Amino acid sequence: MGRAFVYVIIGGGVAAGYAAHEFVQAGVSFGELCIISEEPVAPYERPALSKGYLLPEAPARLPSFHCCVGTNGERLAPKWYNDNGIELILGTRVKSADVRRKTLLTATGETISYKYLIVATGARALKLEEFGVNALDAPNVCYLRDVADADRLVDVMRSCSGGHAVVIGGGYIGMECAASLVINSLNVTMVFPEAQCMARLFTPKIAAFYEEFYQSKGVKFVKGTVLTSFDFNADGKVCSVNLRDGSKLPADMVVIGIGIRPNTSLFEGQLTMEKGGIKVNGKMQSSNSSVYAIGDVAAFPVKIVGETRRLEHVDSARKAARHVVAAIMEPEKTGEFDYLPFFYSRVFTLSWQFYGDNAGEVVHFGDFTGNTFGAYWMNKGHLVGSFLEGGTKEQYEALAQATRLKPKIEDLAELESQGLEYALSVIQKPPSTRSAEVGGSTLVLDKPLHVWHATAGVIVAASVAAFAYWYGRKRKRW
């Protein structure tokens, strides 16, 4: 038994939903596109799971956050796929893939063949057992990666309101879940081995601000140690958490946020891998010309930093999805993916955005005792990254534009004193006076062609910042 399609997307997350929308916009014919997903629901905006889904009042629920509402676009409910002739195969695992024969074998025994394959399998949450800790399937130990995980977390959270919650991990999931647990009236303790929260992105000074804010909300931090084991009650639930430093924490529930691992197993030994993901070029094309990869699973060349990276964030997944469809449908008209790395989060009353790369020297600015502050990163004499908490729409736009331009930095003290005004001044300068690093050298943008390139980058960066501001301020539930 088998079916054949021109285009097949394997995976049912954000990247798959946005790619499907782009295919329809590009005029894909009925019956040409198929999406195969292990999840039982149509692609949805995954960030909602750690935000609006966990709210105690008027929580977000499907179908309200199917793709593409995260960018204020059309909501792609299951009927949309049917109306557009897209075969949506849900609740189905792909058992094996053969990229030479261009076939996929599902767990139900069906063979799906394709002309072009887009791998959007995302990543899975790392489990405690992979680090030698056995949770014995305790019903009050929770992860958060999909709707089923979110439903379980909500049920457990509601069952122990006023109790003790231990969050293992100090990254994105840990920070956002901790905030939600506090809002749901739990006493929260966060445990992580690093010296600070969000260690991969935040500087110590930035991390200190957020830790102090969380502490003001009642969150406790236990840093520099790890979970070693659990104690269980007669019902098989975890009742306490044992740490390597010898301490024991009471626990009515435990949330695990210790990272993710890209779902690449179907293609290992068949496609070139890098940075833990599937290596692709600037058109998101893998080492097999018929196979493309996007989202958390893809390692792609990030032009602005000059190296291949995997970026685990929804913004990258959305934009890569749009680009890969253009690269497949109109390869001669589509250039390389030129993405400005972008991360953001909103917890409690706080909202921050980051652009570029957090490499090199850092300069902080603003009032860290107030509501608005930030940082710039400089590498090889040029601005390469920027961070801002509590900015306005215009300020975020300026930050994004300035980072995209990579201006030359000559005086760090002056940069610190100017703060946000520096970004505003950079974007207000005539293009002929701006400089950008190209191929390791400094180039003055004084020719029309270069001006157009810079302007295009500015427009893209501004649109990213504008959406993120809207996303945080207008869609607080998500």
Secondary structure by P-SEA (a helix, b strand, c coil): ccccccbbbccccaaaaaaaaaaaaaccccccbbbbbccccccccccccccccccccccccccccccccccccccccaaaaaaaccccccccccccccccccccccccbbbbbbcbbbbcccccccccccccccccccccccccccaaaaaaaaaaaaacccbbbbbccccaaaaaaaaaaaaaccbbbbbbcccccccccccaaaaaaaaaaaaaacccccccccccccccccccccccccccccbbbbbcbbbbccccccccccccccccccccccccccccccccccccccccccccccccccbbbbbccaaaaaaaaaaaaaaaacccccccccccccccccccccccccccccccbbbbbcccccccccbbbbccccccccccccccaaaaaaaaaaaaaccccccaaaaaaaaaaaaaaaaacccccbbbbccccccccccaaaaaaaaaaaaaaaaaaaaaaaaaaccccc
